[in-house]
């Protein structure tokens, strides 16, 4: 797949988090394997929190399909 959606959290010019979102989604869900599958799911909610050192940690996700159903899970 040519899609490489990333999330980068910066503190000034310093990168605090660089996360490969497409890779997380494709690795977590057997139902999502192609670009067409990614397009059918239109809301991707990814949850992060800071850790005690001030860094960012991924804690979970929720993906909503076109028909309104959700696919909660751990990525």
DSSP file (Angstrom, degrees, kcal/mol; ACC not computed):
  #  RESIDUE AA STRUCTURE BP1 BP2  ACC     N-H-->O    O-->H-N    N-H-->O    O-->H-N    TCO  KAPPA ALPHA  PHI   PSI    X-CA   Y-CA   Z-CA
    1    1 A X              0   0    0      0, 0.0    33,-0.0     0, 0.0     0, 0.0   0.000 360.0 360.0 360.0 141.2    0.0    0.0    0.0
    2    2 A X        +     0   0    0      2,-0.0     2,-0.4     0, 0.0     0, 0.0   0.488 360.0 106.1 -89.8  -3.6    1.2    3.5   -0.8
    3    3 A X        +     0   0    0      1,-0.1     2,-0.1    19,-0.0     0, 0.0  -0.646  38.2 171.3 -82.5 128.1   -0.6    5.1    2.1
    4    4 A X        +     0   0    0     -2,-0.4     2,-0.4    18,-0.1    -1,-0.1  -0.543   6.8 178.6-135.4  68.2    1.6    6.2    4.9
    5    5 A X        -     0   0    0     -2,-0.1    17,-1.5    15,-0.1    16,-1.1  -0.589  10.8-177.8 -76.3 128.4   -0.5    8.2    7.3
    6    6 A X  E     -A   20   0A   0     -2,-0.4     2,-0.5    14,-0.2    14,-0.2  -0.891  24.5-143.3-126.7 155.1    1.6    9.3   10.3
    7    7 A X  E     -A   19   0A   0     12,-2.5    12,-3.1    -2,-0.3     2,-0.5  -0.986  20.3-175.6-116.1 123.3    0.9   11.3   13.5
    8    8 A X  E     -A   18   0A   0     -2,-0.5     2,-0.5    10,-0.2    10,-0.2  -0.982   9.3-163.8-121.0 127.6    3.7   13.5   14.7
    9    9 A X  E     -A   17   0A   0      8,-2.5     7,-3.1    -2,-0.5     8,-1.5  -0.953  16.8-164.2-109.6 122.6    3.6   15.4   17.9
   10   10 A X  E     -A   15   0A   0     -2,-0.5     2,-0.5     5,-0.2     5,-0.2  -0.775  24.1-161.1-109.7 150.0    6.2   18.2   18.1
   11   11 A X  E >  S-A   14   0A   0      3,-3.1     3,-1.7    -2,-0.3     2,-0.5  -0.872  80.3 -52.9-122.3  93.8    7.5   20.2   21.0
   12   12 A X  T 3  S-     0   0    0     -2,-0.5    -2,-0.0     1,-0.3     0, 0.0  -0.662 121.5 -24.7  69.1-121.3    9.0   23.2   19.1
   13   13 A X  T 3  S+     0   0    0     -2,-0.5     2,-0.4    -3,-0.1    -1,-0.3   0.491 119.0 100.8 -98.1  -5.9   11.2   21.5   16.5
   14   14 A X  E <  S-A   11   0A   0     -3,-1.7    -3,-3.1     1,-0.0     2,-0.6  -0.657  71.7-132.6 -84.2 132.4   11.7   18.3   18.6
   15   15 A X  E     +A   10   0A   0     -2,-0.4    -5,-0.2    -5,-0.2     3,-0.1  -0.751  25.8 176.3 -84.2 118.4    9.6   15.3   17.6
   16   16 A X  E    S+     0   0A   0     -7,-3.1    40,-0.4    -2,-0.6     2,-0.3   0.757  72.0  11.8 -91.3 -29.2    8.0   13.8   20.8
   17   17 A X  E     -A    9   0A   0     -8,-1.5    -8,-2.5    38,-0.1     2,-0.4  -0.970  54.2-179.8-150.1 132.7    6.0   11.1   19.0
   18   18 A X  E     -A    8   0A   0     -2,-0.3     2,-0.4   -10,-0.2   -10,-0.2  -0.910  20.0-180.0-131.9 105.6    6.1    9.8   15.4
   19   19 A X  E     -A    7   0A   0    -12,-3.1   -12,-2.5    -2,-0.4     2,-1.2  -0.911  29.0-138.0-117.4 130.8    3.5    7.1   14.9
   20   20 A X  E  >  -A    6   0A   0     -2,-0.4     4,-1.7   -14,-0.2   -14,-0.2  -0.714  25.5-179.6 -85.8  93.8    2.7    5.1   11.8
   21   21 A X  H  > S+     0   0    0     -2,-1.2     4,-2.3   -16,-1.1     5,-0.2   0.897  75.5  52.7 -67.6 -43.9   -1.1    5.1   11.9
   22   22 A X  H  > S+     0   0    0    -17,-1.5     4,-2.6     1,-0.2     5,-0.2   0.918 109.9  50.2 -59.9 -42.7   -1.8    3.1    8.8
   23   23 A X  H  > S+     0   0    0    -18,-0.3     4,-2.0     1,-0.2    -1,-0.2   0.889 108.7  52.1 -62.2 -40.3    0.5    0.4    9.9
   24   24 A X  H  X S+     0   0    0     -4,-1.7     4,-1.4     2,-0.2    -2,-0.2   0.934 112.8  44.9 -59.9 -46.6   -1.2    0.2   13.3
   25   25 A X  H  X S+     0   0    0     -4,-2.3     4,-1.7     1,-0.2     3,-0.2   0.931 113.8  47.9 -65.8 -46.9   -4.7   -0.2   11.7
   26   26 A X  H  < S+     0   0    0     -4,-2.6    -1,-0.2     1,-0.2    -2,-0.2   0.850 113.3  48.5 -65.0 -34.2   -3.6   -2.8    9.2
   27   27 A X  H  < S+     0   0    0     -4,-2.0    -1,-0.2    -5,-0.2    -2,-0.2   0.781 113.5  47.1 -75.1 -26.3   -1.8   -4.8   11.8
   28   28 A X  H  < S+     0   0    0     -4,-1.4     2,-0.5    -3,-0.2    -2,-0.2   0.785 107.1  52.4 -89.0 -28.4   -4.7   -4.8   14.2
   29   29 A X    ><  -     0   0    0     -4,-1.7     3,-1.0     3,-0.2    -1,-0.2  -0.933  51.9-165.5-122.1 118.4   -7.7   -5.7   12.1
   30   30 A X  T 3  S+     0   0    0     -2,-0.5    -1,-0.1     1,-0.2    -4,-0.0   0.789  93.0  63.4 -64.1 -27.5   -8.0   -8.7    9.8
   31   31 A X  T 3  S+     0   0    0      1,-0.1     2,-0.7     2,-0.1    -1,-0.2   0.669  94.7  65.8 -72.8 -16.9  -11.0   -7.0    8.1
   32   32 A X    <   +     0   0    0     -3,-1.0    -3,-0.2    -7,-0.2    -1,-0.1  -0.893  53.9 129.2-112.5 105.0   -8.9   -4.1    6.9
   33   33 A X        +     0   0    0     -2,-0.7     2,-0.2     1,-0.1    -1,-0.2   0.548  61.4  44.2-128.9 -16.3   -6.3   -5.2    4.3
   34   34 A X  S  > S-     0   0    0      1,-0.1     4,-2.0   -33,-0.0     5,-0.1  -0.780  84.4-104.8-127.8 169.8   -6.7   -2.8    1.3
   35   35 A X  H  > S+     0   0    0     -2,-0.2     4,-2.1     1,-0.2     5,-0.1   0.864 122.1  56.8 -60.8 -36.0   -7.1    0.9    0.6
   36   36 A X  H  > S+     0   0    0      1,-0.2     4,-1.4     2,-0.2    -1,-0.2   0.907 105.7  50.2 -61.4 -41.9  -10.8    0.1   -0.2
   37   37 A X  H  > S+     0   0    0      1,-0.2     4,-0.7     2,-0.2     3,-0.3   0.908 109.2  51.2 -63.0 -41.9  -11.2   -1.4    3.3
   38   38 A X  H >< S+     0   0    0     -4,-2.0     3,-0.7     1,-0.2    -1,-0.2   0.883 107.6  54.0 -61.3 -38.4   -9.6    1.7    4.8
   39   39 A X  H 3< S+     0   0    0     -4,-2.1    -1,-0.2     1,-0.2    -2,-0.2   0.799  99.6  61.1 -67.7 -29.6  -12.0    4.0    2.9
   40   40 A X  H 3< S+     0   0    0     -4,-1.4    26,-1.2    -3,-0.3     2,-0.7   0.740  95.8  66.6 -71.1 -21.7  -15.1    2.1    4.2
   41   41 A X  E <<  +B   65   0B   0     -4,-0.7    24,-0.2    -3,-0.7    -1,-0.1  -0.893  65.0 176.8-102.1 113.2  -14.2    3.1    7.8
   42   42 A X  E     +     0   0B   0     22,-0.9     2,-0.5    -2,-0.7    23,-0.1   0.602  58.0  54.1-103.5 -11.1  -14.6    6.8    8.0
   43   43 A X  E     -B   64   0B   0     21,-1.4    21,-2.5     2,-0.0     2,-0.6  -0.967  56.9-178.7-126.2 118.4  -13.9    7.7   11.6
   44   44 A X  E     -B   63   0B   0     -2,-0.5     2,-0.6    19,-0.2    19,-0.2  -0.953   4.7-172.8-114.6 111.8  -10.6    6.6   13.2
   45   45 A X  E     -B   62   0B   0     17,-2.9    17,-2.2    -2,-0.6     2,-0.4  -0.928   3.5-177.1-106.9 120.3  -10.3    7.7   16.9
   46   46 A X  E     -B   61   0B   0     -2,-0.6     2,-0.5    15,-0.2    15,-0.2  -0.969  12.9-148.5-119.1 132.7   -6.9    7.0   18.4
   47   47 A X  E     +B   60   0B   0     13,-3.0    12,-3.2    -2,-0.4    13,-1.2  -0.872  19.0 172.5-110.6 129.9   -6.2    7.8   22.0
   48   48 A X  E     -B   58   0B   0     -2,-0.5     2,-0.3    10,-0.3    10,-0.2  -0.907   6.4-174.1-127.1 155.0   -2.9    8.8   23.5
   49   49 A X  E     -B   57   0B   0      8,-2.1     8,-2.9    -2,-0.3     2,-0.3  -0.962  29.9-103.5-142.3 163.2   -1.9   10.1   26.9
   50   50 A X  E     -B   56   0B   0     -2,-0.3     6,-0.3     6,-0.2     2,-0.1  -0.611  31.8-139.4 -85.9 148.4    1.3   11.4   28.4
   51   51 A X    >   -     0   0    0      4,-2.6     3,-2.0    -2,-0.3    -1,-0.1  -0.412  36.8 -87.9 -96.4-180.0    3.5    9.2   30.6
   52   52 A X  T 3  S+     0   0    0      1,-0.3    -2,-0.0    -2,-0.1    -1,-0.0   0.683 127.2  54.7 -65.6 -17.4    5.3   10.2   33.8
   53   53 A X  T 3  S-     0   0    0      2,-0.1    -1,-0.3     0, 0.0     3,-0.1   0.414 121.7-103.7 -93.0   0.6    8.3   11.4   31.8
   54   54 A X  S <  S+     0   0    0     -3,-2.0    -2,-0.1     1,-0.3     2,-0.1   0.467  81.8 126.3  90.9   1.4    6.3   13.7   29.5
   55   55 A X        -     0   0    0      1,-0.1    -4,-2.6    -5,-0.0     2,-0.4  -0.308  61.7-105.9 -84.6 174.9    6.3   11.3   26.5
   56   56 A X  E     -B   50   0B   0    -40,-0.4     2,-0.4    -6,-0.3    -6,-0.2  -0.847  29.4-168.9-108.1 140.0    3.2   10.1   24.6
   57   57 A X  E     -B   49   0B   0     -8,-2.9    -8,-2.1    -2,-0.4     2,-0.3  -0.993  22.9-126.1-130.1 131.7    1.8    6.6   24.9
   58   58 A X  E     +B   48   0B   0     -2,-0.4   -10,-0.3   -10,-0.2     3,-0.1  -0.600  31.0 172.3 -72.6 132.5   -0.9    5.0   22.6
   59   59 A X  E     -     0   0B   0    -12,-3.2     2,-0.3     1,-0.4   -11,-0.2   0.594  50.0 -45.3-120.2 -15.7   -3.7    3.6   24.8
   60   60 A X  E     -B   47   0B   0    -13,-1.2   -13,-3.0    14,-0.1    -1,-0.4  -0.980  44.5-129.8 167.8-178.6   -6.5    2.5   22.4
   61   61 A X  E     -BC  46  73B   0     12,-1.2    12,-1.1    -2,-0.3     2,-0.3  -0.955   2.9-157.5-152.7 165.7   -8.7    3.1   19.5
   62   62 A X  E     -B   45   0B   0    -17,-2.2   -17,-2.9    -2,-0.3     2,-0.5  -0.923  13.2-166.7-149.9 127.3  -12.3    3.2   18.1
   63   63 A X  E     -B   44   0B   0      8,-0.4     8,-2.4    -2,-0.3     2,-0.4  -0.968   6.6-154.7-120.6 128.8  -13.1    2.8   14.4
   64   64 A X  E     -BD  43  70B   0    -21,-2.5   -21,-1.4    -2,-0.5   -22,-0.9  -0.870   8.7-145.7-107.1 135.7  -16.5    3.6   13.0
   65   65 A X  E >   -B   41   0B   0      4,-3.0     3,-1.9    -2,-0.4   -24,-0.2  -0.385  33.7 -97.8 -89.7 169.2  -17.8    2.0    9.8
   66   66 A X  T 3  S+     0   0    0    -26,-1.2   -25,-0.1     1,-0.3    -1,-0.1   0.812 124.3  54.4 -58.1 -31.3  -20.1    3.6    7.2
   67   67 A X  T 3  S-     0   0    0      2,-0.1    -1,-0.3     1,-0.0     3,-0.1   0.420 122.1-104.8 -86.9   3.8  -23.1    1.9    8.7
   68   68 A X  S <  S+     0   0    0     -3,-1.9    -2,-0.1     1,-0.3     2,-0.1   0.323  76.4 133.9  95.9  -8.0  -22.4    3.3   12.2
   69   69 A X        -     0   0    0     -5,-0.1    -4,-3.0     1,-0.0    -1,-0.3  -0.422  45.3-139.5 -74.1 153.8  -21.0    0.2   13.8
   70   70 A X  B     -D   64   0B   0     -6,-0.2     2,-0.3    -3,-0.1    -6,-0.2  -0.812  11.5-154.5-114.0 155.5  -17.8    0.4   15.7
   71   71 A X        -     0   0    0     -8,-2.4    -8,-0.4    -2,-0.3    -7,-0.1  -0.714  21.5-172.3-124.8  77.9  -14.7   -1.8   16.0
   72   72 A X        +     0   0    0     -2,-0.3     2,-0.3   -10,-0.2   -10,-0.2  -0.377  24.3 127.4 -70.0 151.7  -13.2   -1.1   19.3
   73   73 A X  B     -C   61   0B   0    -12,-1.1   -12,-1.2    -2,-0.0     2,-0.5  -0.985  58.1 -86.0 178.5 177.0   -9.9   -2.7   20.0
   74   74 A X              0   0    0     -2,-0.3   -14,-0.1   -14,-0.2   -12,-0.0  -0.918 360.0 360.0-105.2 127.9   -6.3   -2.4   21.0
   75   75 A X              0   0    0     -2,-0.5    -1,-0.1   -46,-0.0   -48,-0.1   0.442 360.0 360.0 -92.9 360.0   -3.8   -1.5   18.3
